[in-house]
Amino acid sequence: MERPTPIPLHDLLGQFPRRKILVIGDIMVDEYILGTVSRISPEAPVPVVEVEEEGIRLGGAANVVANVRALGGQAELVGVVGADAMAERLIHEIEQIGVKADGIIMDRSRRTTLKTRVVARGQHVVRFDREGPEALDDGMCRRIEELIHDRLDQVDALIISDYGKGVVNGRLLQEVLPLTRSRGVLTVVDPKINHFGLYRQVSVLTPNRREAEAAWGHPIRNEAEVVEAGRHLVDTLKVQAVLITRGGKGMSLFEADGRVSHIAAVAKEVFDVTGAGDTVVGTMALALGSKATMVEAAQISNYAAGVVVGKRGTATVSLAELKRSLGRKEE
């Protein structure tokens, strides 16, 4: 329901520090190896990267939490990692941004998901993944469900960050989603293609164009087909809204009452779209938790994404950066 007098988008950001968001999903680590290429290997026709810098960043559900914190919000994280050295580094990074690690479960049967990107002069040379996306056993599922139960009453919104690594599954959603509906907790989902049928009756889905095409079952080639796909998802999944992110073409918001809003992209430069979806769901949850309308939340998320794609690698947008970006819009 629309408010009689719209609040300026900039003013809504002032509510973010009062909001607490629970993020559940697939926790990952993004590792970057940065360097330069000046020659081709004599052993094979591949570039030789002279390494100049390397480090890790929070990825997946952990990057969603990092974005919520960077925007001034409070956050809780529930997920699973392996019992390995990379998990210890990840937990240290989580605690460094002011988030407790007591919702992170170590599973000795798994390995912490690690995506390593080799980048030379701003160009990706190769990415290699180390992961174990096996389904969780019953005991691990019960522990996750208990952690979520204990936290749901203390948060303004729930984000489900589904990267298809095993944490988000049918059993978990059948247990959690009825609770969010009964308790009136907003639920924002960053979906995985093969799980769309599990997200029924959530508050908002945020697929990209490729994911929306897969869920609809047809290619999206023009504006009319974007509208068909968005309305199909809203109607079949009975969600309050679907926000399709479309890269350089911006975003399209479809609401259950039939309203369609196309939002133009605002990014001035695009260096890297890695993790932009994490920024969108984090911002969307904070904005909706601050009583923004769906359109307002989508607009704010669009500006946040516009900032983060101008950065290299997995990144976050700060509250100050978002305020500056919105300030230019509202001048």
Secondary structure in CASP SS format (residue, H / E / C, confidence):
PFRMAT SS
TARGET T0000
AUTHOR 0000-0000-0000
METHOD secondary structure of the structure
MODEL  1
M C 1.00
E C 1.00
R C 1.00
P C 1.00
T C 1.00
P C 1.00
I C 1.00
P C 1.00
L H 1.00
H H 1.00
D H 1.00
L H 1.00
L H 1.00
G H 1.00
Q H 1.00
F H 1.00
P H 1.00
R H 1.00
R C 1.00
K E 1.00
I E 1.00
L E 1.00
V E 1.00
I E 1.00
G E 1.00
D C 1.00
I E 1.00
M E 1.00
V E 1.00
D E 1.00
E E 1.00
Y E 1.00
I E 1.00
L E 1.00
G E 1.00
T E 1.00
V E 1.00
S E 1.00
R E 1.00
I E 1.00
S C 1.00
P C 1.00
E C 1.00
A C 1.00
P C 1.00
V C 1.00
P E 1.00
V E 1.00
V E 1.00
E E 1.00
V E 1.00
E E 1.00
E E 1.00
E E 1.00
G E 1.00
I E 1.00
R E 1.00
L E 1.00
G E 1.00
G E 1.00
A H 1.00
A H 1.00
N H 1.00
V H 1.00
V H 1.00
A H 1.00
N H 1.00
V H 1.00
R H 1.00
A H 1.00
L C 1.00
G C 1.00
G C 1.00
Q E 1.00
A E 1.00
E E 1.00
L E 1.00
V E 1.00
G E 1.00
V E 1.00
V E 1.00
G E 1.00
A C 1.00
D C 1.00
A H 1.00
M H 1.00
A H 1.00
E H 1.00
R H 1.00
L H 1.00
I H 1.00
H H 1.00
E H 1.00
I H 1.00
E H 1.00
Q H 1.00
I C 1.00
G C 1.00
V C 1.00
K C 1.00
A C 1.00
D C 1.00
G C 1.00
I E 1.00
I E 1.00
M E 1.00
D E 1.00
R C 1.00
S C 1.00
R C 1.00
R C 1.00
T C 1.00
T E 1.00
L E 1.00
K E 1.00
T E 1.00
R E 1.00
V E 1.00
V E 1.00
A E 1.00
R C 1.00
G C 1.00
Q E 1.00
H E 1.00
V E 1.00
V E 1.00
R E 1.00
F E 1.00
D E 1.00
R E 1.00
E C 1.00
G C 1.00
P C 1.00
E C 1.00
A C 1.00
L C 1.00
D C 1.00
D H 1.00
G H 1.00
M H 1.00
C H 1.00
R H 1.00
R H 1.00
I H 1.00
E H 1.00
E H 1.00
L H 1.00
I H 1.00
H H 1.00
D H 1.00
R H 1.00
L H 1.00
D C 1.00
Q C 1.00
V C 1.00
D C 1.00
A E 1.00
L E 1.00
I E 1.00
I E 1.00
S E 1.00
D C 1.00
Y C 1.00
G C 1.00
K C 1.00
G C 1.00
V C 1.00
V C 1.00
N C 1.00
G H 1.00
R H 1.00
L H 1.00
L H 1.00
Q H 1.00
E H 1.00
V H 1.00
L H 1.00
P H 1.00
L H 1.00
T H 1.00
R H 1.00
S H 1.00
R H 1.00
G C 1.00
V C 1.00
L E 1.00
T E 1.00
V E 1.00
V E 1.00
D E 1.00
P C 1.00
K C 1.00
I H 1.00
N H 1.00
H H 1.00
F H 1.00
G H 1.00
L H 1.00
Y C 1.00
R C 1.00
Q C 1.00
V C 1.00
S C 1.00
V E 1.00
L E 1.00
T C 1.00
P C 1.00
N E 1.00
R H 1.00
R H 1.00
E H 1.00
A H 1.00
E H 1.00
A H 1.00
A H 1.00
W H 1.00
G C 1.00
H C 1.00
P C 1.00
I C 1.00
R C 1.00
N C 1.00
E H 1.00
A H 1.00
E H 1.00
V H 1.00
V H 1.00
E H 1.00
A H 1.00
G H 1.00
R H 1.00
H H 1.00
L H 1.00
V H 1.00
D H 1.00
T H 1.00
L H 1.00
K C 1.00
V C 1.00
Q C 1.00
A E 1.00
V E 1.00
L E 1.00
I E 1.00
T E 1.00
R C 1.00
G H 1.00
G H 1.00
K H 1.00
G C 1.00
M E 1.00
S E 1.00
L E 1.00
F E 1.00
E E 1.00
A C 1.00
D C 1.00
G C 1.00
R C 1.00
V E 1.00
S E 1.00
H E 1.00
I E 1.00
A C 1.00
A C 1.00
V C 1.00
A C 1.00
K C 1.00
E C 1.00
V C 1.00
F C 1.00
D C 1.00
V C 1.00
T C 1.00
G C 1.00
A H 1.00
G H 1.00
D H 1.00
T H 1.00
V H 1.00
V H 1.00
G H 1.00
T H 1.00
M H 1.00
A H 1.00
L H 1.00
A H 1.00
L H 1.00
G H 1.00
S C 1.00
K C 1.00
A C 1.00
T C 1.00
M H 1.00
V H 1.00
E H 1.00
A H 1.00
A H 1.00
Q H 1.00
I H 1.00
S H 1.00
N H 1.00
Y H 1.00
A H 1.00
A H 1.00
G H 1.00
V H 1.00
V H 1.00
V C 1.00
G C 1.00
K C 1.00
R C 1.00
G C 1.00
T C 1.00
A C 1.00
T C 1.00
V C 1.00
S C 1.00
L H 1.00
A H 1.00
E H 1.00
L H 1.00
K H 1.00
R H 1.00
S H 1.00
L H 1.00
G H 1.00
R H 1.00
K H 1.00
E H 1.00
E C 1.00
END
